[in-house]
Every structure is written in C-alpha cells, then in structure tokens.
Amino acid sequence: MTLVVKCKSCSTVHKSHIQSVATKNEFIKAKEKLELFENIWKCPKCGRMSMYSSFDYGWQEEIKVHN
C-alpha cells in the first residue's frame, strides 16, 4: 500500500514523500489529526511545487506511480 498525491499541475499520481503511515487505519488517524496538513512537494515528473493538505492524499493498494 502506498500514500500518494496527485500533482496539481500535471495530474501525475506519485508517491508522497510521507511514507511513515503503514496501514489504512494509521492513514485515517493521521488525516483526523491533521498530520498531513500543508506540505509542499515537488512533482518528480514536471518539477513544479504544490501545497498539499490532508484532503489531497490518497491511499492506494496497487497503483502505477511515477518514481
């Protein structure tokens, strides 16, 4: 399972820099506690920086992600 975000510029889905959330339950708890709040990440595909809040993160079991 992978914590992912979708680039706000090019729409590429890629792994989040936060991978310490190991289970879906931990992901839900982190969102409730706003641990996934206002992080700025650089897209590995287009190189643009975007700010992500807890609503932008997704939990994917199997997904092709850009590394």
N, C-alpha and C positions, 0 to 999 in steps of 0.2 A: 504494500500500500504506500502511496506517495502523497504528500502535501503539495499541491500545485497552485499556480496562479496563471491567469490569462493576461498576456501583455495588453495594456490599454492602447498601445499604438498599432501593433501589427497583428494582434489577436492570437499569437502563438501561445499554446499552453506549454508551460515548462515547470520543472521542479522549483519549489520555493526554496529559498536559502535556509528556511527554518525546517529542519527535519528531525527535531528532537521530539516531536509528537509522534509516538509509535503506534497508537491504536485509535480507532474511531472515537471511543469514549474520551480519550485524552484530547482529541481534536475538539470535541464538543465542549469540554470543560475549558479549554484554552480560549475558545470563542466567547463563552459566557463571562470569563474573567477579563476579557479584552486584552489577552496576552498577544493577540495577533492584531495590534492596533497601530495604524500609521507607520508602516515600514516602507522605506524607499528601496526599490530593487532595480537593477539594470537588466534589461532583457538580453539573454545570450544570443538572440538572433539579430535583432535590429539595433541593439545597443542603446536604446532610449531608456531614460529613468522615469519611473512612475511610482506614485504613492499608493500603497495597498492597505486597506482596513480589513477588519475581521470578515466582512461580507465578501471580500474578493478571493479568499482562499477556498480551495476545494479539496476534497478527499477522494482520491481515485484509486480503485483497486488495480485496474490494468489500463494503462493509457500510454500511447506513444508520446514521449516527452522529448523536447529538444535539449540536448546536453551542452 
